[in-house]
Amino acid sequence: MKSLPIFFFAWVIIGSVAIWPFQLNHTHENDNAKIQQSDKNAKPSITGTLNGSEPNKSKTPSDNKTSQSEPKPVRITEVPPPDTWYRAYVYATVVMAITTICLGIIGFFGFRTANRTLEAVEGQARSMLGQLEIMQRQFELMKEQTAITRTAADAAKQSAESAERSTIVLMQSQRPQLVVKPHGDVPRMLFDDIAPRVELELLNVGQTTARDLVYETWIELLVLPFQDFTGSATHYVCEVPMALSPREGNTIINIPFQKIFLRTEIDDIKSFRRYACFRVYIRYKDIFGDCWYRNFGYYLMASGLGILPKYNDDGKAESYET
């Protein structure tokens, strides 16, 4: 295919060379026509010379008859051989014919090659289109699989959260549950002249044992509304750990005052100008080893115990060593 321009320019050059003899031949024909015209003009003189008479002599009727009856002389000329330009013209014509045939053959093979190339490109395009369709189906399949995986992941997450909540509920249900209640005649013990105190019963109403249980207590005469205990409060810490099982009996927590009440303090208690406020803070471990705390806060009334809102809660405690 790259040699086609070379063949084309060669064909143009050869065609130009082939047309040149036609122009020379036309000039040669004009020269021949002039020669023939001169021959025609000279014919009478040559004929007269051949008959042995002068050209200007008048002819008699008998001479005309004799001349008419005699055959006219014929001028024989030889055909000249083909000249160099004629041979070049023939060669150029042959070369042009061969070149045209070669160009036709080259064009045929070039067309066939281009057609095959086009068919190959078309086949590749169809193959690429098929691959694109396959990739599109794979993409749709991956999209569906992703959606299924996401659904499964969401379901697994919900199941894990549900299992975690179930575990938390199970652990909470198995955790020790501690409560306190008054023990004995609290007013009588509070106004005891020897050891004023408050006694509470500590019970475990849960499903498992409270281990490594320790507690602290505070008690003080305060006015309401309650703010907090002061530095004058009687503070006691039980540092001996114990285990409190739900199948065992209750444990008595004794919360004593450090001094005997004065008459004015007793009058304030009886007239409800001041109240005996006390708090119990308990720490323990469950069967899973987690640390918890429980707060109880009350004040003594004529008909029972009132609640101190600030100290009635429970939750996770910091790990401690007993």
URBELZI-V82975 format. One record per backbone hydrogen bond with DSSP energy under -0.5 kcal/mol. NH is the residue of the N-H (numbers start at 1). CO is the residue of the C=O. E is the energy in kcal/mol with one decimal. If there is no record, write none. Layout:
nh=(NH,NH)
co=(CO,CO)
e=(E,E)
//
This chain:
nh=(4,7,8,9,10,11,12,13,14,15,16,17,18,19,20,21,22,23,23,24,25,26,27,28,29,30,31,32,33,34,35,36,37,38,39,40,41,42,43,43,46,47,48,49,50,51,52,52,53,57,64,65,66,67,68,69,70,76,77,87,88,89,90,91,92,93,94,95,96,97,98,99,100,101,102,103,104,105,106,107,108,109,110,111,112,113,114,115,116,117,118,119,120,121,122,123,124,125,126,127,128,129,130,131,132,133,134,135,136,137,138,139,140,141,142,143,144,145,146,147,148,149,150,151,152,153,154,155,156,157,158,159,160,161,162,163,164,165,166,167,168,169,170,171,172,173,174,175,178,179,181,183,184,186,189,190,191,192,197,198,200,201,202,202,203,203,205,205,206,207,210,211,211,213,214,215,216,217,218,219,220,222,222,233,234,235,236,238,239,241,242,244,245,248,251,253,253,254,255,255,256,257,266,267,268,269,270,271,272,273,274,275,277,277,278,279,280,281,282,282,283,284,285,286,289,292,293,294,295,296,298,299,300,301,304,306,308,309,311,312,315,317)
co=(1,3,4,5,6,7,8,9,10,11,12,13,14,15,16,17,19,19,20,20,21,22,23,24,25,26,27,28,29,30,31,32,33,34,35,36,37,38,39,40,42,43,44,45,46,47,48,49,48,54,60,61,62,63,64,65,66,74,75,83,84,85,86,87,88,89,90,91,92,93,94,95,96,97,98,99,100,101,102,103,104,105,106,107,108,109,110,111,112,113,114,115,116,117,118,119,120,121,122,123,124,125,126,127,128,129,130,131,132,133,134,135,136,137,138,139,140,141,142,143,144,145,146,147,148,149,150,151,152,153,154,155,156,157,158,159,160,161,162,163,164,165,166,167,168,169,170,171,176,203,201,199,182,184,185,186,187,189,189,255,253,181,200,251,179,201,177,203,177,175,244,209,285,242,283,238,281,236,279,234,277,220,275,230,219,233,217,215,237,239,213,210,243,245,202,200,251,252,198,253,254,196,262,263,264,265,266,267,269,268,268,222,220,275,298,218,296,216,280,294,214,292,211,290,286,284,315,282,313,280,278,306,276,304,301,299,297,307,308,309,293,291)
e=(-1.0,-2.2,-2.4,-2.4,-2.3,-2.3,-2.1,-2.4,-2.6,-2.2,-2.2,-2.2,-2.5,-1.7,-1.1,-0.7,-0.5,-1.2,-0.5,-1.8,-3.1,-2.1,-1.6,-2.2,-2.4,-1.8,-1.9,-2.2,-2.3,-2.0,-2.0,-2.6,-2.1,-2.1,-2.1,-2.1,-1.8,-1.8,-0.7,-0.6,-2.0,-2.5,-2.8,-2.2,-1.9,-1.5,-0.6,-0.9,-2.0,-0.7,-2.1,-2.0,-2.6,-3.0,-2.2,-2.2,-1.4,-0.7,-0.6,-1.8,-2.3,-2.4,-2.6,-2.9,-3.0,-2.6,-2.6,-3.0,-2.9,-2.5,-2.9,-3.2,-3.0,-2.5,-3.1,-3.3,-2.7,-2.8,-3.5,-3.4,-2.6,-3.0,-3.3,-3.0,-2.7,-3.0,-3.0,-2.7,-2.7,-3.0,-2.9,-2.5,-2.8,-2.9,-2.7,-2.6,-2.7,-2.7,-2.5,-2.7,-3.1,-2.5,-2.5,-2.8,-2.6,-2.3,-2.4,-3.0,-2.4,-2.5,-2.7,-2.7,-2.6,-2.6,-3.1,-2.5,-2.5,-2.9,-2.8,-2.4,-2.6,-3.2,-2.9,-2.5,-2.9,-3.0,-2.9,-2.6,-3.0,-2.9,-2.9,-2.8,-3.0,-3.1,-2.9,-3.0,-3.1,-3.0,-2.7,-2.8,-2.9,-3.0,-2.8,-3.1,-2.9,-2.5,-1.7,-1.0,-0.5,-2.2,-1.5,-2.4,-0.5,-1.2,-2.1,-2.3,-1.9,-1.0,-1.4,-1.9,-2.5,-3.4,-0.5,-3.4,-2.9,-0.5,-3.3,-0.6,-0.6,-0.6,-2.6,-0.7,-3.1,-3.6,-2.2,-0.9,-2.3,-2.8,-1.9,-1.1,-2.4,-0.6,-2.5,-1.4,-2.7,-0.7,-2.5,-3.0,-0.8,-0.8,-1.5,-2.6,-0.6,-0.9,-2.4,-3.3,-0.5,-0.6,-3.0,-0.5,-0.6,-2.7,-2.3,-2.3,-2.1,-2.1,-2.6,-2.3,-1.0,-2.5,-1.4,-3.3,-2.9,-1.0,-2.6,-2.5,-2.9,-2.9,-0.5,-2.9,-2.6,-2.1,-2.8,-1.9,-1.6,-2.7,-2.5,-2.4,-3.0,-2.3,-2.4,-2.1,-1.8,-3.3,-0.6,-3.6,-2.8,-0.8,-1.5,-0.9,-1.6,-1.9)
//
